[in-house]
Amino acid sequence: MTIYITLLKALFFATMTSMKNKKSPTFKPRPTLFWDVDPKTIDPKKHAKYIIRRVMSLGNDSEVQWMWGRYPKKLLREIELHG
């Protein structure tokens, strides 16, 4: 249920953001979000599934908004359904 609410909030923010600006915000990971790795080594393209899983479970509103603006909706749905 929490993921569902987070995704709904993200969809709203992503929609509003895309109406204002076509660029997705810069990826600035919180050290507390990625406590198990060095955030400087995370590549949003290479580590997409890892980032999406972490943001879906522990991300704040701005991180979820970034995720929705950065990754294809099909990939987000796939990860949400299949982990």
Jmol script that loads the backbone (N, CA, C; Angstrom):
load data "model"
ATOM      1  N   MET A   1       0.817  -1.191   0.000  1.00  0.00           N
ATOM      2  CA  MET A   1       0.000   0.000   0.000  1.00  0.00           C
ATOM      3  C   MET A   1       0.865   1.261   0.000  1.00  0.00           C
ATOM      4  N   THR A   2       1.959   1.235   0.751  1.00  0.00           N
ATOM      5  CA  THR A   2       2.835   2.401   0.825  1.00  0.00           C
ATOM      6  C   THR A   2       3.448   2.703  -0.536  1.00  0.00           C
ATOM      7  N   ILE A   3       3.866   1.659  -1.236  1.00  0.00           N
ATOM      8  CA  ILE A   3       4.450   1.861  -2.567  1.00  0.00           C
ATOM      9  C   ILE A   3       3.402   2.457  -3.502  1.00  0.00           C
ATOM     10  N   TYR A   4       2.182   1.985  -3.404  1.00  0.00           N
ATOM     11  CA  TYR A   4       1.109   2.490  -4.244  1.00  0.00           C
ATOM     12  C   TYR A   4       0.904   3.987  -4.007  1.00  0.00           C
ATOM     13  N   ILE A   5       0.881   4.409  -2.761  1.00  0.00           N
ATOM     14  CA  ILE A   5       0.698   5.826  -2.439  1.00  0.00           C
ATOM     15  C   ILE A   5       1.892   6.633  -2.940  1.00  0.00           C
ATOM     16  N   THR A   6       3.092   6.104  -2.739  1.00  0.00           N
ATOM     17  CA  THR A   6       4.305   6.775  -3.207  1.00  0.00           C
ATOM     18  C   THR A   6       4.276   6.929  -4.717  1.00  0.00           C
ATOM     19  N   LEU A   7       3.861   5.883  -5.423  1.00  0.00           N
ATOM     20  CA  LEU A   7       3.802   5.948  -6.884  1.00  0.00           C
ATOM     21  C   LEU A   7       2.753   6.944  -7.362  1.00  0.00           C
ATOM     22  N   LEU A   8       1.632   7.010  -6.662  1.00  0.00           N
ATOM     23  CA  LEU A   8       0.610   7.994  -7.025  1.00  0.00           C
ATOM     24  C   LEU A   8       1.125   9.417  -6.836  1.00  0.00           C
ATOM     25  N   LYS A   9       1.811   9.659  -5.727  1.00  0.00           N
ATOM     26  CA  LYS A   9       2.395  10.983  -5.501  1.00  0.00           C
ATOM     27  C   LYS A   9       3.413  11.289  -6.595  1.00  0.00           C
ATOM     28  N   ALA A  10       4.212  10.292  -6.926  1.00  0.00           N
ATOM     29  CA  ALA A  10       5.235  10.487  -7.945  1.00  0.00           C
ATOM     30  C   ALA A  10       4.615  10.790  -9.300  1.00  0.00           C
ATOM     31  N   LEU A  11       3.552  10.092  -9.634  1.00  0.00           N
ATOM     32  CA  LEU A  11       2.870  10.336 -10.902  1.00  0.00           C
ATOM     33  C   LEU A  11       2.358  11.762 -10.968  1.00  0.00           C
ATOM     34  N   PHE A  12       1.775  12.235  -9.892  1.00  0.00           N
ATOM     35  CA  PHE A  12       1.285  13.606  -9.839  1.00  0.00           C
ATOM     36  C   PHE A  12       2.435  14.593 -10.041  1.00  0.00           C
ATOM     37  N   PHE A  13       3.533  14.426  -9.274  1.00  0.00           N
ATOM     38  CA  PHE A  13       4.666  15.330  -9.394  1.00  0.00           C
ATOM     39  C   PHE A  13       5.317  15.244 -10.765  1.00  0.00           C
ATOM     40  N   ALA A  14       5.423  14.039 -11.301  1.00  0.00           N
ATOM     41  CA  ALA A  14       6.033  13.871 -12.631  1.00  0.00           C
ATOM     42  C   ALA A  14       5.202  14.567 -13.697  1.00  0.00           C
ATOM     43  N   THR A  15       3.889  14.449 -13.581  1.00  0.00           N
ATOM     44  CA  THR A  15       2.997  15.102 -14.542  1.00  0.00           C
ATOM     45  C   THR A  15       3.146  16.607 -14.458  1.00  0.00           C
ATOM     46  N   MET A  16       3.147  17.131 -13.249  1.00  0.00           N
ATOM     47  CA  MET A  16       3.285  18.572 -13.069  1.00  0.00           C
ATOM     48  C   MET A  16       4.644  19.054 -13.556  1.00  0.00           C
ATOM     49  N   THR A  17       5.675  18.303 -13.270  1.00  0.00           N
ATOM     50  CA  THR A  17       7.019  18.686 -13.686  1.00  0.00           C
ATOM     51  C   THR A  17       7.159  18.646 -15.196  1.00  0.00           C
ATOM     52  N   SER A  18       6.627  17.620 -15.813  1.00  0.00           N
ATOM     53  CA  SER A  18       6.767  17.511 -17.267  1.00  0.00           C
ATOM     54  C   SER A  18       6.014  18.622 -17.983  1.00  0.00           C
ATOM     55  N   MET A  19       4.977  19.123 -17.363  1.00  0.00           N
ATOM     56  CA  MET A  19       4.239  20.239 -17.955  1.00  0.00           C
ATOM     57  C   MET A  19       5.070  21.520 -17.899  1.00  0.00           C
ATOM     58  N   LYS A  20       5.881  21.658 -16.856  1.00  0.00           N
ATOM     59  CA  LYS A  20       6.679  22.866 -16.670  1.00  0.00           C
ATOM     60  C   LYS A  20       8.016  22.779 -17.384  1.00  0.00           C
ATOM     61  N   ASN A  21       8.619  21.585 -17.346  1.00  0.00           N
ATOM     62  CA  ASN A  21       9.996  21.455 -17.781  1.00  0.00           C
ATOM     63  C   ASN A  21      10.226  20.039 -18.308  1.00  0.00           C
ATOM     64  N   LYS A  22      10.762  19.926 -19.481  1.00  0.00           N
ATOM     65  CA  LYS A  22      10.987  18.611 -20.077  1.00  0.00           C
ATOM     66  C   LYS A  22      12.251  17.939 -19.552  1.00  0.00           C
ATOM     67  N   LYS A  23      13.140  18.667 -18.891  1.00  0.00           N
ATOM     68  CA  LYS A  23      14.364  18.079 -18.355  1.00  0.00           C
ATOM     69  C   LYS A  23      14.073  17.390 -17.034  1.00  0.00           C
ATOM     70  N   SER A  24      14.748  16.233 -16.803  1.00  0.00           N
ATOM     71  CA  SER A  24      14.627  15.607 -15.481  1.00  0.00           C
ATOM     72  C   SER A  24      15.724  16.190 -14.595  1.00  0.00           C
ATOM     73  N   PRO A  25      15.421  16.332 -13.311  1.00  0.00           N
ATOM     74  CA  PRO A  25      16.408  16.905 -12.398  1.00  0.00           C
ATOM     75  C   PRO A  25      17.679  16.048 -12.337  1.00  0.00           C
ATOM     76  N   THR A  26      18.745  16.649 -11.885  1.00  0.00           N
ATOM     77  CA  THR A  26      20.014  15.955 -11.732  1.00  0.00           C
ATOM     78  C   THR A  26      19.925  14.940 -10.608  1.00  0.00           C
ATOM     79  N   PHE A  27      20.596  13.818 -10.790  1.00  0.00           N
ATOM     80  CA  PHE A  27      20.609  12.763  -9.786  1.00  0.00           C
ATOM     81  C   PHE A  27      21.607  13.129  -8.697  1.00  0.00           C
ATOM     82  N   LYS A  28      21.088  13.361  -7.492  1.00  0.00           N
ATOM     83  CA  LYS A  28      21.928  13.660  -6.330  1.00  0.00           C
ATOM     84  C   LYS A  28      21.502  12.726  -5.202  1.00  0.00           C
ATOM     85  N   PRO A  29      22.085  11.528  -5.159  1.00  0.00           N
ATOM     86  CA  PRO A  29      21.640  10.552  -4.158  1.00  0.00           C
ATOM     87  C   PRO A  29      21.987  10.967  -2.727  1.00  0.00           C
ATOM     88  N   ARG A  30      21.048  10.745  -1.828  1.00  0.00           N
ATOM     89  CA  ARG A  30      21.298  10.959  -0.400  1.00  0.00           C
ATOM     90  C   ARG A  30      22.174   9.821   0.110  1.00  0.00           C
ATOM     91  N   PRO A  31      23.173  10.122   0.909  1.00  0.00           N
ATOM     92  CA  PRO A  31      23.990   9.050   1.486  1.00  0.00           C
ATOM     93  C   PRO A  31      23.153   8.073   2.313  1.00  0.00           C
ATOM     94  N   THR A  32      22.098   8.559   2.964  1.00  0.00           N
ATOM     95  CA  THR A  32      21.272   7.662   3.774  1.00  0.00           C
ATOM     96  C   THR A  32      20.401   6.748   2.927  1.00  0.00           C
ATOM     97  N   LEU A  33      20.142   7.130   1.690  1.00  0.00           N
ATOM     98  CA  LEU A  33      19.358   6.286   0.788  1.00  0.00           C
ATOM     99  C   LEU A  33      20.211   5.140   0.257  1.00  0.00           C
ATOM    100  N   PHE A  34      21.467   5.438  -0.002  1.00  0.00           N
ATOM    101  CA  PHE A  34      22.395   4.434  -0.524  1.00  0.00           C
ATOM    102  C   PHE A  34      23.525   4.223   0.481  1.00  0.00           C
ATOM    103  N   TRP A  35      23.153   3.813   1.680  1.00  0.00           N
ATOM    104  CA  TRP A  35      24.117   3.637   2.768  1.00  0.00           C
ATOM    105  C   TRP A  35      25.099   2.498   2.520  1.00  0.00           C
ATOM    106  N   ASP A  36      24.732   1.545   1.658  1.00  0.00           N
ATOM    107  CA  ASP A  36      25.551   0.349   1.470  1.00  0.00           C
ATOM    108  C   ASP A  36      26.567   0.462   0.339  1.00  0.00           C
ATOM    109  N   VAL A  37      26.563   1.578  -0.374  1.00  0.00           N
ATOM    110  CA  VAL A  37      27.519   1.796  -1.468  1.00  0.00           C
ATOM    111  C   VAL A  37      28.003   3.244  -1.424  1.00  0.00           C
ATOM    112  N   ASP A  38      29.062   3.514  -2.155  1.00  0.00           N
ATOM    113  CA  ASP A  38      29.547   4.887  -2.289  1.00  0.00           C
ATOM    114  C   ASP A  38      28.647   5.579  -3.324  1.00  0.00           C
ATOM    115  N   PRO A  39      27.861   6.575  -2.933  1.00  0.00           N
ATOM    116  CA  PRO A  39      26.941   7.234  -3.875  1.00  0.00           C
ATOM    117  C   PRO A  39      27.628   7.798  -5.115  1.00  0.00           C
ATOM    118  N   LYS A  40      28.916   8.116  -5.016  1.00  0.00           N
ATOM    119  CA  LYS A  40      29.639   8.664  -6.166  1.00  0.00           C
ATOM    120  C   LYS A  40      29.824   7.632  -7.271  1.00  0.00           C
ATOM    121  N   THR A  41      29.728   6.344  -6.917  1.00  0.00           N
ATOM    122  CA  THR A  41      29.954   5.284  -7.907  1.00  0.00           C
ATOM    123  C   THR A  41      28.664   4.829  -8.593  1.00  0.00           C
ATOM    124  N   ILE A  42      27.529   5.361  -8.180  1.00  0.00           N
ATOM    125  CA  ILE A  42      26.249   4.934  -8.750  1.00  0.00           C
ATOM    126  C   ILE A  42      26.025   5.629 -10.085  1.00  0.00           C
ATOM    127  N   ASP A  43      25.777   4.833 -11.097  1.00  0.00           N
ATOM    128  CA  ASP A  43      25.489   5.347 -12.436  1.00  0.00           C
ATOM    129  C   ASP A  43      24.004   5.135 -12.710  1.00  0.00           C
ATOM    130  N   PRO A  44      23.231   6.219 -12.932  1.00  0.00           N
ATOM    131  CA  PRO A  44      21.782   6.077 -13.143  1.00  0.00           C
ATOM    132  C   PRO A  44      21.402   5.169 -14.307  1.00  0.00           C
ATOM    133  N   LYS A  45      22.259   5.057 -15.298  1.00  0.00           N
ATOM    134  CA  LYS A  45      21.953   4.190 -16.439  1.00  0.00           C
ATOM    135  C   LYS A  45      22.316   2.734 -16.129  1.00  0.00           C
ATOM    136  N   LYS A  46      23.521   2.506 -15.652  1.00  0.00           N
ATOM    137  CA  LYS A  46      23.991   1.147 -15.364  1.00  0.00           C
ATOM    138  C   LYS A  46      23.243   0.500 -14.202  1.00  0.00           C
ATOM    139  N   HIS A  47      22.927   1.278 -13.197  1.00  0.00           N
ATOM    140  CA  HIS A  47      22.339   0.758 -11.965  1.00  0.00           C
ATOM    141  C   HIS A  47      20.864   1.122 -11.830  1.00  0.00           C
ATOM    142  N   ALA A  48      20.167   1.217 -12.954  1.00  0.00           N
ATOM    143  CA  ALA A  48      18.774   1.666 -12.954  1.00  0.00           C
ATOM    144  C   ALA A  48      17.879   0.828 -12.040  1.00  0.00           C
ATOM    145  N   LYS A  49      17.939  -0.486 -12.153  1.00  0.00           N
ATOM    146  CA  LYS A  49      17.046  -1.334 -11.354  1.00  0.00           C
ATOM    147  C   LYS A  49      17.331  -1.189  -9.865  1.00  0.00           C
ATOM    148  N   TYR A  50      18.589  -1.126  -9.508  1.00  0.00           N
ATOM    149  CA  TYR A  50      18.978  -0.948  -8.112  1.00  0.00           C
ATOM    150  C   TYR A  50      18.425   0.383  -7.578  1.00  0.00           C
ATOM    151  N   ILE A  51      18.627   1.442  -8.349  1.00  0.00           N
ATOM    152  CA  ILE A  51      18.164   2.770  -7.941  1.00  0.00           C
ATOM    153  C   ILE A  51      16.648   2.798  -7.817  1.00  0.00           C
ATOM    154  N   ILE A  52      15.952   2.249  -8.801  1.00  0.00           N
ATOM    155  CA  ILE A  52      14.488   2.259  -8.792  1.00  0.00           C
ATOM    156  C   ILE A  52      13.949   1.507  -7.581  1.00  0.00           C
ATOM    157  N   ARG A  53      14.492   0.332  -7.314  1.00  0.00           N
ATOM    158  CA  ARG A  53      14.033  -0.439  -6.139  1.00  0.00           C
ATOM    159  C   ARG A  53      14.241   0.339  -4.850  1.00  0.00           C
ATOM    160  N   ARG A  54      15.396   0.950  -4.720  1.00  0.00           N
ATOM    161  CA  ARG A  54      15.714   1.681  -3.497  1.00  0.00           C
ATOM    162  C   ARG A  54      14.822   2.914  -3.349  1.00  0.00           C
ATOM    163  N   VAL A  55      14.631   3.651  -4.436  1.00  0.00           N
ATOM    164  CA  VAL A  55      13.792   4.852  -4.380  1.00  0.00           C
ATOM    165  C   VAL A  55      12.336   4.479  -4.131  1.00  0.00           C
ATOM    166  N   MET A  56      11.863   3.394  -4.732  1.00  0.00           N
ATOM    167  CA  MET A  56      10.481   2.962  -4.499  1.00  0.00           C
ATOM    168  C   MET A  56      10.251   2.588  -3.039  1.00  0.00           C
ATOM    169  N   SER A  57      11.247   2.020  -2.405  1.00  0.00           N
ATOM    170  CA  SER A  57      11.041   1.572  -1.026  1.00  0.00           C
ATOM    171  C   SER A  57      11.384   2.635   0.016  1.00  0.00           C
ATOM    172  N   LEU A  58      12.379   3.489  -0.256  1.00  0.00           N
ATOM    173  CA  LEU A  58      12.847   4.415   0.775  1.00  0.00           C
ATOM    174  C   LEU A  58      12.961   5.870   0.335  1.00  0.00           C
ATOM    175  N   GLY A  59      12.645   6.152  -0.916  1.00  0.00           N
ATOM    176  CA  GLY A  59      12.848   7.497  -1.441  1.00  0.00           C
ATOM    177  C   GLY A  59      11.873   8.531  -0.913  1.00  0.00           C
ATOM    178  N   ASN A  60      12.333   9.779  -0.891  1.00  0.00           N
ATOM    179  CA  ASN A  60      11.445  10.879  -0.519  1.00  0.00           C
ATOM    180  C   ASN A  60      10.750  11.404  -1.780  1.00  0.00           C
ATOM    181  N   ASP A  61       9.916  12.413  -1.623  1.00  0.00           N
ATOM    182  CA  ASP A  61       9.130  12.913  -2.754  1.00  0.00           C
ATOM    183  C   ASP A  61       9.996  13.387  -3.921  1.00  0.00           C
ATOM    184  N   SER A  62      11.070  14.114  -3.633  1.00  0.00           N
ATOM    185  CA  SER A  62      11.891  14.622  -4.736  1.00  0.00           C
ATOM    186  C   SER A  62      12.641  13.493  -5.451  1.00  0.00           C
ATOM    187  N   GLU A  63      13.042  12.458  -4.718  1.00  0.00           N
ATOM    188  CA  GLU A  63      13.717  11.323  -5.346  1.00  0.00           C
ATOM    189  C   GLU A  63      12.747  10.513  -6.206  1.00  0.00           C
ATOM    190  N   VAL A  64      11.536  10.350  -5.731  1.00  0.00           N
ATOM    191  CA  VAL A  64      10.516   9.642  -6.512  1.00  0.00           C
ATOM    192  C   VAL A  64      10.181  10.458  -7.768  1.00  0.00           C
ATOM    193  N   GLN A  65      10.080  11.745  -7.610  1.00  0.00           N
ATOM    194  CA  GLN A  65       9.808  12.621  -8.758  1.00  0.00           C
ATOM    195  C   GLN A  65      10.925  12.496  -9.790  1.00  0.00           C
ATOM    196  N   TRP A  66      12.167  12.511  -9.328  1.00  0.00           N
ATOM    197  CA  TRP A  66      13.297  12.357 -10.236  1.00  0.00           C
ATOM    198  C   TRP A  66      13.206  11.021 -10.970  1.00  0.00           C
ATOM    199  N   MET A  67      12.901   9.950 -10.220  1.00  0.00           N
ATOM    200  CA  MET A  67      12.814   8.602 -10.802  1.00  0.00           C
ATOM    201  C   MET A  67      11.770   8.557 -11.920  1.00  0.00           C
ATOM    202  N   TRP A  68      10.607   9.143 -11.676  1.00  0.00           N
ATOM    203  CA  TRP A  68       9.542   9.139 -12.681  1.00  0.00           C
ATOM    204  C   TRP A  68       9.911   9.952 -13.916  1.00  0.00           C
ATOM    205  N   GLY A  69      10.708  10.988 -13.722  1.00  0.00           N
ATOM    206  CA  GLY A  69      11.135  11.797 -14.863  1.00  0.00           C
ATOM    207  C   GLY A  69      12.296  11.178 -15.624  1.00  0.00           C
ATOM    208  N   ARG A  70      13.029  10.298 -14.984  1.00  0.00           N
ATOM    209  CA  ARG A  70      14.260   9.747 -15.554  1.00  0.00           C
ATOM    210  C   ARG A  70      14.063   8.431 -16.300  1.00  0.00           C
ATOM    211  N   TYR A  71      13.239   7.548 -15.749  1.00  0.00           N
ATOM    212  CA  TYR A  71      13.122   6.195 -16.289  1.00  0.00           C
ATOM    213  C   TYR A  71      11.795   5.975 -17.013  1.00  0.00           C
ATOM    214  N   PRO A  72      11.804   5.099 -18.025  1.00  0.00           N
ATOM    215  CA  PRO A  72      10.570   4.804 -18.764  1.00  0.00           C
ATOM    216  C   PRO A  72       9.521   4.169 -17.846  1.00  0.00           C
ATOM    217  N   LYS A  73       8.289   4.531 -18.056  1.00  0.00           N
ATOM    218  CA  LYS A  73       7.185   4.017 -17.222  1.00  0.00           C
ATOM    219  C   LYS A  73       7.096   2.491 -17.308  1.00  0.00           C
ATOM    220  N   LYS A  74       7.414   1.928 -18.453  1.00  0.00           N
ATOM    221  CA  LYS A  74       7.378   0.474 -18.619  1.00  0.00           C
ATOM    222  C   LYS A  74       8.372  -0.212 -17.669  1.00  0.00           C
ATOM    223  N   LEU A  75       9.569   0.327 -17.547  1.00  0.00           N
ATOM    224  CA  LEU A  75      10.574  -0.225 -16.644  1.00  0.00           C
ATOM    225  C   LEU A  75      10.119  -0.101 -15.188  1.00  0.00           C
ATOM    226  N   LEU A  76       9.544   1.026 -14.823  1.00  0.00           N
ATOM    227  CA  LEU A  76       9.055   1.227 -13.461  1.00  0.00           C
ATOM    228  C   LEU A  76       7.956   0.220 -13.116  1.00  0.00           C
ATOM    229  N   ARG A  77       7.040   0.010 -14.048  1.00  0.00           N
ATOM    230  CA  ARG A  77       5.963  -0.970 -13.821  1.00  0.00           C
ATOM    231  C   ARG A  77       6.526  -2.377 -13.671  1.00  0.00           C
ATOM    232  N   GLU A  78       7.474  -2.730 -14.526  1.00  0.00           N
ATOM    233  CA  GLU A  78       8.087  -4.061 -14.483  1.00  0.00           C
ATOM    234  C   GLU A  78       8.752  -4.311 -13.122  1.00  0.00           C
ATOM    235  N   ILE A  79       9.495  -3.344 -12.644  1.00  0.00           N
ATOM    236  CA  ILE A  79      10.174  -3.493 -11.356  1.00  0.00           C
ATOM    237  C   ILE A  79       9.173  -3.519 -10.215  1.00  0.00           C
ATOM    238  N   GLU A  80       8.132  -2.723 -10.300  1.00  0.00           N
ATOM    239  CA  GLU A  80       7.113  -2.719  -9.255  1.00  0.00           C
ATOM    240  C   GLU A  80       6.415  -4.079  -9.170  1.00  0.00           C
ATOM    241  N   LEU A  81       6.118  -4.668 -10.309  1.00  0.00           N
ATOM    242  CA  LEU A  81       5.394  -5.935 -10.324  1.00  0.00           C
ATOM    243  C   LEU A  81       6.275  -7.144 -10.021  1.00  0.00           C
ATOM    244  N   HIS A  82       7.507  -7.126 -10.525  1.00  0.00           N
ATOM    245  CA  HIS A  82       8.369  -8.316 -10.428  1.00  0.00           C
ATOM    246  C   HIS A  82       9.565  -8.152  -9.501  1.00  0.00           C
ATOM    247  N   GLY A  83       9.746  -6.963  -8.978  1.00  0.00           N
ATOM    248  CA  GLY A  83      10.863  -6.735  -8.045  1.00  0.00           C
ATOM    249  C   GLY A  83      12.118  -6.668  -8.713  1.00  0.00           C
TER     250      GLY A  83
END
end "model"
wireframe off; spacefill off
backbone 0.3
color backbone group
